[in-house]
Amino acid sequence: MATIRSLSAREILDSRGAPTIEIELQTAHGSGIASVPSGASVGAHEALELRDGDLSVYGGRGVSKAIAGVNEEIAEALLGKEFDQQSLDAFLSELDGTPNKSRLGANAILGVSIAFARAAATEGSMPLYAYLGSLDNRHSFTLPQPLFNILNGGKHAAHGIDIQESMLAPIGFETMREKVAVAMSCVGALSSLLKEKGYGTDMGDEGGFAPALTSNDEALDLLVAAIEQTGHTTEQIKLALDVAASSFYTEGKYVLKAGGERVMTRDEMLRWYSHTAQMYPVISIEDGFAEDDWDGFTALTKELSNQLLIVGDDLTVTNVGRIATAIEKKAANACIIKPNQIGSITEAIRAVQTARAAGWKIFASHRSGETMDTFIADFSVGLSCDYLKAGAPTKKERMVKYTRLMEIEEELHLV
């Protein structure tokens, strides 16, 4: 238990130049700072980010209401009181009083939750990952397999392919330092290939290239070519896809635009994924269907789960109830965990526990609008997540996550 002595919030800017909230919290013997990321591809069932809605300021994306809520109502309710992580997160949820944290904002509540965790870890003289692990009764740790998003599309790029994230999974290398170095080599090779083909090398939100390619298959061909150009093989480096199909789902159909518009049914999408799994070294397909297309997810899981991971993100939104439904419907065998989808550390851990009890793989994930906060790296280690998505190793707000993993690897004497 820790007594909260001070709490304050301020506005900072995220990696897209949009405002977000930063929290500073002090307990009797510790302190913590947290800044909260924001997604572009946001599931309809996520907890609500509180934004001001004033179009004259940041296009309505201001966070002054969330900041005021922390500095006034939340601070008044917390100061001088004693909490542990679970009781704090439960108290904040009850204080908000809505099912999706829409009154005080999931961004405000999560910021307080993370800042408290850092302060509690300081009080306990332990690293943040160890503190987070203790909340799951975990005392030994493994590092996640990083997934490097080096080709951006969908809502993460101004133009380009329909697949939102085409990622590299360097599974054939032992250390985090090796995996990062290999990813950087592939980035360089891909840059050269794009220039040779006359494509631009502008970057999307997560630091990957965002060229206007002729097809989604061309994106995968380029990734395979980049891998081979570095002297490595597709046994050493696999591909992972985040399709984010909700972003191109309209009136029961999937409207793809790469290489010219075409409308696809659920069955046609399923055939495309089967083809992709046969032709390319893909280990996972995330959000292959729209967030409420349960039949699509169930069909995809039945078709391909013996070959690769079928990952829910917009489908499951770090929500225990939706994960339980997906388990019952056999709609996935893995899920994304994004703490800001649900709004507190305790709820994110429960989501991990629910999925893991069903034998699912766990993907911890950043957001497209990131900050310099490295919390998700510690979370991925503390909960021994199987994978971590943190973007391309090209932008500083992404690189700090990988740097933190390398630091933890050294602390745990894994190198």
VEXBADO-875881 format. One line per field, with one value per residue (C-alpha): residue number from 1; z, y, x. Coordinates in steps of 0.25 Angstrom, whole numbers, plus 5000, padded with zeros to 4 digits. Layout:
num: (NUM | ...)
up: (Z | ...)
north: (Y | ...)
east: (X | ...)
//
This chain:
num: (1 | 2 | 3 | 4 | 5 | 6 | 7 | 8 | 9 | 10 | 11 | 12 | 13 | 14 | 15 | 16 | 17 | 18 | 19 | 20 | 21 | 22 | 23 | 24 | 25 | 26 | 27 | 28 | 29 | 30 | 31 | 32 | 33 | 34 | 35 | 36 | 37 | 38 | 39 | 40 | 41 | 42 | 43 | 44 | 45 | 46 | 47 | 48 | 49 | 50 | 51 | 52 | 53 | 54 | 55 | 56 | 57 | 58 | 59 | 60 | 61 | 62 | 63 | 64 | 65 | 66 | 67 | 68 | 69 | 70 | 71 | 72 | 73 | 74 | 75 | 76 | 77 | 78 | 79 | 80 | 81 | 82 | 83 | 84 | 85 | 86 | 87 | 88 | 89 | 90 | 91 | 92 | 93 | 94 | 95 | 96 | 97 | 98 | 99 | 100 | 101 | 102 | 103 | 104 | 105 | 106 | 107 | 108 | 109 | 110 | 111 | 112 | 113 | 114 | 115 | 116 | 117 | 118 | 119 | 120 | 121 | 122 | 123 | 124 | 125 | 126 | 127 | 128 | 129 | 130 | 131 | 132 | 133 | 134 | 135 | 136 | 137 | 138 | 139 | 140 | 141 | 142 | 143 | 144 | 145 | 146 | 147 | 148 | 149 | 150 | 151 | 152 | 153 | 154 | 155 | 156 | 157 | 158 | 159 | 160 | 161 | 162 | 163 | 164 | 165 | 166 | 167 | 168 | 169 | 170 | 171 | 172 | 173 | 174 | 175 | 176 | 177 | 178 | 179 | 180 | 181 | 182 | 183 | 184 | 185 | 186 | 187 | 188 | 189 | 190 | 191 | 192 | 193 | 194 | 195 | 196 | 197 | 198 | 199 | 200 | 201 | 202 | 203 | 204 | 205 | 206 | 207 | 208 | 209 | 210 | 211 | 212 | 213 | 214 | 215 | 216 | 217 | 218 | 219 | 220 | 221 | 222 | 223 | 224 | 225 | 226 | 227 | 228 | 229 | 230 | 231 | 232 | 233 | 234 | 235 | 236 | 237 | 238 | 239 | 240 | 241 | 242 | 243 | 244 | 245 | 246 | 247 | 248 | 249 | 250 | 251 | 252 | 253 | 254 | 255 | 256 | 257 | 258 | 259 | 260 | 261 | 262 | 263 | 264 | 265 | 266 | 267 | 268 | 269 | 270 | 271 | 272 | 273 | 274 | 275 | 276 | 277 | 278 | 279 | 280 | 281 | 282 | 283 | 284 | 285 | 286 | 287 | 288 | 289 | 290 | 291 | 292 | 293 | 294 | 295 | 296 | 297 | 298 | 299 | 300 | 301 | 302 | 303 | 304 | 305 | 306 | 307 | 308 | 309 | 310 | 311 | 312 | 313 | 314 | 315 | 316 | 317 | 318 | 319 | 320 | 321 | 322 | 323 | 324 | 325 | 326 | 327 | 328 | 329 | 330 | 331 | 332 | 333 | 334 | 335 | 336 | 337 | 338 | 339 | 340 | 341 | 342 | 343 | 344 | 345 | 346 | 347 | 348 | 349 | 350 | 351 | 352 | 353 | 354 | 355 | 356 | 357 | 358 | 359 | 360 | 361 | 362 | 363 | 364 | 365 | 366 | 367 | 368 | 369 | 370 | 371 | 372 | 373 | 374 | 375 | 376 | 377 | 378 | 379 | 380 | 381 | 382 | 383 | 384 | 385 | 386 | 387 | 388 | 389 | 390 | 391 | 392 | 393 | 394 | 395 | 396 | 397 | 398 | 399 | 400 | 401 | 402 | 403 | 404 | 405 | 406 | 407 | 408 | 409 | 410 | 411 | 412 | 413 | 414 | 415)
up: (5000 | 4997 | 5001 | 4990 | 4994 | 4981 | 4967 | 4955 | 4940 | 4928 | 4913 | 4904 | 4889 | 4884 | 4872 | 4862 | 4868 | 4875 | 4890 | 4900 | 4915 | 4924 | 4939 | 4951 | 4964 | 4977 | 4989 | 5002 | 4997 | 4982 | 4970 | 4956 | 4942 | 4931 | 4917 | 4910 | 4895 | 4885 | 4874 | 4860 | 4857 | 4869 | 4871 | 4874 | 4887 | 4893 | 4906 | 4902 | 4901 | 4907 | 4896 | 4897 | 4884 | 4881 | 4866 | 4867 | 4876 | 4870 | 4862 | 4874 | 4880 | 4892 | 4905 | 4915 | 4920 | 4924 | 4930 | 4938 | 4943 | 4948 | 4955 | 4961 | 4963 | 4963 | 4971 | 4982 | 4983 | 4984 | 4992 | 5006 | 5003 | 5003 | 4991 | 4985 | 4969 | 4969 | 4979 | 4972 | 4958 | 4964 | 4971 | 4959 | 4951 | 4961 | 4962 | 4947 | 4948 | 4933 | 4926 | 4916 | 4925 | 4917 | 4928 | 4933 | 4921 | 4919 | 4916 | 4929 | 4937 | 4931 | 4933 | 4948 | 4948 | 4941 | 4949 | 4962 | 4957 | 4955 | 4969 | 4975 | 4968 | 4973 | 4987 | 4986 | 4981 | 4968 | 4953 | 4947 | 4940 | 4953 | 4960 | 4948 | 4949 | 4964 | 4960 | 4953 | 4963 | 4953 | 4958 | 4946 | 4932 | 4918 | 4907 | 4896 | 4881 | 4875 | 4862 | 4854 | 4845 | 4834 | 4823 | 4828 | 4821 | 4824 | 4834 | 4838 | 4824 | 4815 | 4803 | 4800 | 4803 | 4810 | 4820 | 4832 | 4837 | 4830 | 4841 | 4842 | 4852 | 4854 | 4861 | 4857 | 4866 | 4881 | 4887 | 4886 | 4881 | 4869 | 4866 | 4866 | 4857 | 4847 | 4846 | 4844 | 4832 | 4826 | 4827 | 4819 | 4809 | 4807 | 4805 | 4794 | 4787 | 4788 | 4782 | 4771 | 4767 | 4767 | 4780 | 4791 | 4804 | 4812 | 4826 | 4832 | 4847 | 4852 | 4845 | 4834 | 4819 | 4813 | 4798 | 4788 | 4783 | 4773 | 4782 | 4795 | 4790 | 4785 | 4799 | 4804 | 4792 | 4795 | 4810 | 4805 | 4796 | 4806 | 4816 | 4805 | 4801 | 4815 | 4814 | 4823 | 4820 | 4822 | 4832 | 4841 | 4838 | 4837 | 4834 | 4842 | 4837 | 4844 | 4833 | 4842 | 4833 | 4840 | 4833 | 4819 | 4823 | 4818 | 4818 | 4819 | 4809 | 4809 | 4800 | 4796 | 4789 | 4786 | 4771 | 4768 | 4776 | 4778 | 4787 | 4794 | 4802 | 4814 | 4807 | 4797 | 4808 | 4814 | 4801 | 4800 | 4814 | 4811 | 4798 | 4806 | 4816 | 4805 | 4798 | 4809 | 4822 | 4830 | 4845 | 4849 | 4843 | 4852 | 4850 | 4837 | 4838 | 4843 | 4858 | 4859 | 4848 | 4858 | 4847 | 4838 | 4850 | 4854 | 4839 | 4838 | 4851 | 4847 | 4833 | 4838 | 4853 | 4851 | 4842 | 4848 | 4859 | 4857 | 4865 | 4871 | 4873 | 4869 | 4872 | 4886 | 4891 | 4903 | 4909 | 4917 | 4913 | 4898 | 4900 | 4906 | 4895 | 4885 | 4893 | 4893 | 4878 | 4875 | 4867 | 4870 | 4877 | 4881 | 4884 | 4885 | 4899 | 4899 | 4913 | 4907 | 4901 | 4914 | 4923 | 4935 | 4938 | 4946 | 4935 | 4925 | 4933 | 4935 | 4920 | 4919 | 4929 | 4922 | 4909 | 4914 | 4921 | 4908 | 4902 | 4894 | 4890 | 4896 | 4887 | 4895 | 4887 | 4886 | 4878 | 4866 | 4873 | 4883 | 4894 | 4899 | 4911 | 4911 | 4920 | 4909 | 4908 | 4923 | 4923 | 4912 | 4920 | 4934 | 4928 | 4919 | 4907 | 4895 | 4885 | 4885 | 4874 | 4876 | 4861 | 4852 | 4858 | 4852 | 4860 | 4874 | 4881 | 4876 | 4878 | 4893 | 4894 | 4888 | 4896 | 4909 | 4905 | 4902 | 4916 | 4923 | 4915 | 4922 | 4935 | 4934 | 4930 | 4917 | 4909)
north: (5000 | 5014 | 5028 | 5038 | 5051 | 5059 | 5058 | 5067 | 5066 | 5074 | 5074 | 5069 | 5066 | 5052 | 5046 | 5052 | 5066 | 5064 | 5067 | 5056 | 5055 | 5054 | 5050 | 5052 | 5045 | 5045 | 5035 | 5036 | 5029 | 5029 | 5036 | 5033 | 5040 | 5034 | 5039 | 5033 | 5029 | 5030 | 5021 | 5025 | 5012 | 5012 | 5000 | 5004 | 4996 | 5003 | 5011 | 5025 | 5036 | 5049 | 5060 | 5074 | 5074 | 5089 | 5089 | 5102 | 5096 | 5084 | 5080 | 5076 | 5067 | 5076 | 5069 | 5081 | 5074 | 5061 | 5070 | 5077 | 5064 | 5059 | 5073 | 5075 | 5063 | 5051 | 5059 | 5063 | 5048 | 5042 | 5051 | 5046 | 5032 | 5019 | 5009 | 4997 | 4996 | 4988 | 4997 | 5009 | 5005 | 5000 | 5013 | 5021 | 5013 | 5015 | 5029 | 5031 | 5023 | 5019 | 5006 | 5012 | 5022 | 5033 | 5043 | 5045 | 5039 | 5026 | 5034 | 5041 | 5029 | 5021 | 5032 | 5032 | 5016 | 5016 | 5027 | 5020 | 5007 | 5015 | 5021 | 5008 | 5001 | 5012 | 5010 | 4995 | 4997 | 4989 | 4991 | 4994 | 4981 | 4973 | 4981 | 4978 | 4964 | 4963 | 4967 | 4954 | 4946 | 4945 | 4945 | 4940 | 4948 | 4946 | 4956 | 4957 | 4954 | 4968 | 4971 | 4983 | 4990 | 4994 | 4996 | 5005 | 5006 | 5007 | 5018 | 5019 | 5025 | 5036 | 5026 | 5012 | 4998 | 4993 | 4985 | 4994 | 4988 | 4979 | 4974 | 4967 | 4956 | 4952 | 4939 | 4933 | 4942 | 4940 | 4954 | 4967 | 4974 | 4965 | 4966 | 4981 | 4981 | 4971 | 4980 | 4992 | 4984 | 4981 | 4995 | 4999 | 4988 | 4992 | 5007 | 5003 | 4994 | 5005 | 5015 | 5005 | 5003 | 5018 | 5019 | 5029 | 5026 | 5035 | 5029 | 5026 | 5028 | 5017 | 5019 | 5009 | 5013 | 5017 | 5016 | 5015 | 5001 | 4994 | 4983 | 4977 | 4965 | 4975 | 4979 | 4965 | 4962 | 4975 | 4970 | 4956 | 4963 | 4972 | 4960 | 4953 | 4965 | 4965 | 4951 | 4945 | 4935 | 4935 | 4924 | 4934 | 4946 | 4943 | 4953 | 4958 | 4965 | 4975 | 4976 | 4985 | 4981 | 4990 | 5002 | 4997 | 4990 | 4996 | 4991 | 4977 | 4977 | 4979 | 4990 | 4989 | 5001 | 4996 | 4995 | 4999 | 4998 | 4984 | 4979 | 4966 | 4957 | 4950 | 4937 | 4945 | 4951 | 4937 | 4932 | 4943 | 4940 | 4925 | 4929 | 4939 | 4928 | 4918 | 4928 | 4936 | 4933 | 4939 | 4935 | 4944 | 4951 | 4962 | 4967 | 4960 | 4964 | 4975 | 4977 | 4971 | 4961 | 4949 | 4939 | 4944 | 4942 | 4929 | 4924 | 4929 | 4922 | 4909 | 4911 | 4915 | 4914 | 4901 | 4909 | 4923 | 4932 | 4939 | 4951 | 4960 | 4975 | 4983 | 4970 | 4968 | 4982 | 4977 | 4975 | 4962 | 4961 | 4962 | 4952 | 4942 | 4943 | 4941 | 4929 | 4923 | 4926 | 4921 | 4934 | 4935 | 4929 | 4941 | 4956 | 4970 | 4976 | 4991 | 4997 | 5010 | 5001 | 4998 | 5009 | 5003 | 4993 | 4984 | 4982 | 4980 | 4969 | 4962 | 4962 | 4956 | 4945 | 4942 | 4940 | 4932 | 4923 | 4919 | 4916 | 4929 | 4936 | 4950 | 4962 | 4975 | 4987 | 5002 | 5012 | 5020 | 5033 | 5030 | 5037 | 5035 | 5027 | 5012 | 5006 | 4996 | 4990 | 4988 | 4982 | 4973 | 4967 | 4967 | 4959 | 4951 | 4954 | 4946 | 4958 | 4973 | 4982 | 4996 | 5001 | 5002 | 5004 | 5018 | 5028 | 5032 | 5029 | 5015 | 5013 | 5016 | 5004 | 4995 | 5001 | 4999 | 4984 | 4983 | 4989 | 4979 | 4968 | 4972 | 4974 | 4960 | 4954 | 4949 | 4953)
east: (5000 | 5005 | 4999 | 4998 | 5004 | 5002 | 4996 | 4996 | 4994 | 4999 | 4998 | 5009 | 5010 | 5010 | 5018 | 5008 | 5008 | 4994 | 4992 | 4992 | 4993 | 5005 | 5003 | 5012 | 5009 | 5017 | 5015 | 5021 | 5033 | 5033 | 5029 | 5025 | 5022 | 5014 | 5010 | 4998 | 4998 | 4987 | 4982 | 4978 | 4971 | 4962 | 4953 | 4938 | 4938 | 4950 | 4949 | 4948 | 4959 | 4954 | 4956 | 4951 | 4943 | 4947 | 4950 | 4957 | 4968 | 4976 | 4964 | 4956 | 4967 | 4970 | 4971 | 4968 | 4956 | 4964 | 4975 | 4965 | 4958 | 4972 | 4976 | 4963 | 4953 | 4963 | 4974 | 4963 | 4958 | 4972 | 4981 | 4985 | 4979 | 4986 | 4984 | 4991 | 4990 | 4977 | 4969 | 4974 | 4969 | 4956 | 4954 | 4957 | 4947 | 4936 | 4939 | 4937 | 4924 | 4922 | 4925 | 4935 | 4942 | 4935 | 4933 | 4947 | 4954 | 4962 | 4974 | 4973 | 4971 | 4981 | 4992 | 4989 | 4989 | 5003 | 5009 | 5005 | 5011 | 5024 | 5023 | 5020 | 5032 | 5041 | 5035 | 5038 | 5052 | 5049 | 5049 | 5036 | 5035 | 5037 | 5026 | 5016 | 5020 | 5017 | 5003 | 5002 | 5009 | 5021 | 5035 | 5043 | 5042 | 5044 | 5046 | 5036 | 5038 | 5038 | 5030 | 5036 | 5026 | 5034 | 5023 | 5011 | 4998 | 4983 | 4980 | 4995 | 4999 | 4994 | 4993 | 4998 | 4993 | 4981 | 4989 | 4991 | 5004 | 5014 | 5024 | 5037 | 5038 | 5053 | 5051 | 5064 | 5073 | 5075 | 5077 | 5069 | 5081 | 5082 | 5068 | 5068 | 5081 | 5075 | 5062 | 5071 | 5078 | 5064 | 5060 | 5072 | 5070 | 5055 | 5059 | 5068 | 5058 | 5047 | 5057 | 5061 | 5046 | 5044 | 5035 | 5036 | 5042 | 5033 | 5029 | 5016 | 5011 | 5019 | 5032 | 5031 | 5031 | 5018 | 5019 | 5007 | 5009 | 5002 | 4996 | 4996 | 5004 | 5015 | 5017 | 5020 | 5029 | 5037 | 5038 | 5043 | 5053 | 5058 | 5060 | 5068 | 5076 | 5082 | 5087 | 5076 | 5065 | 5050 | 5053 | 5061 | 5051 | 5036 | 5025 | 5013 | 5001 | 4991 | 4981 | 4971 | 4960 | 4950 | 4956 | 4951 | 4938 | 4926 | 4912 | 4915 | 4927 | 4942 | 4946 | 4961 | 4968 | 4982 | 4984 | 4970 | 4957 | 4951 | 4940 | 4941 | 4932 | 4935 | 4938 | 4947 | 4955 | 4957 | 4962 | 4972 | 4977 | 4979 | 4986 | 4995 | 4998 | 5002 | 5011 | 5018 | 5025 | 5014 | 5013 | 5001 | 4989 | 4983 | 4969 | 4966 | 4952 | 4944 | 4942 | 4928 | 4930 | 4930 | 4927 | 4939 | 4948 | 4943 | 4944 | 4958 | 4962 | 4956 | 4964 | 4977 | 4980 | 4988 | 4998 | 4998 | 4993 | 4979 | 4980 | 4969 | 4971 | 4959 | 4951 | 4956 | 4960 | 4967 | 4953 | 4951 | 4937 | 4940 | 4952 | 4943 | 4933 | 4944 | 4949 | 4935 | 4933 | 4947 | 4949 | 4964 | 4976 | 4984 | 4980 | 4986 | 4988 | 4988 | 4985 | 4979 | 4968 | 4963 | 4968 | 4976 | 4987 | 4979 | 4969 | 4980 | 4986 | 4972 | 4971 | 4985 | 4981 | 4968 | 4974 | 4986 | 4977 | 4971 | 4984 | 4985 | 4998 | 4999 | 5003 | 5007 | 5005 | 5008 | 4999 | 5001 | 5001 | 5013 | 5021 | 5035 | 5029 | 5034 | 5024 | 5019 | 5033 | 5033 | 5019 | 5023 | 5034 | 5026 | 5015 | 5024 | 5016 | 5020 | 5021 | 5023 | 5018 | 5026 | 5027 | 5039 | 5053 | 5054 | 5047 | 5051 | 5038 | 5039 | 5054 | 5053 | 5044 | 5054 | 5065 | 5058 | 5056 | 5071 | 5074 | 5065 | 5071 | 5085 | 5078 | 5073 | 5086 | 5080 | 5092)
//
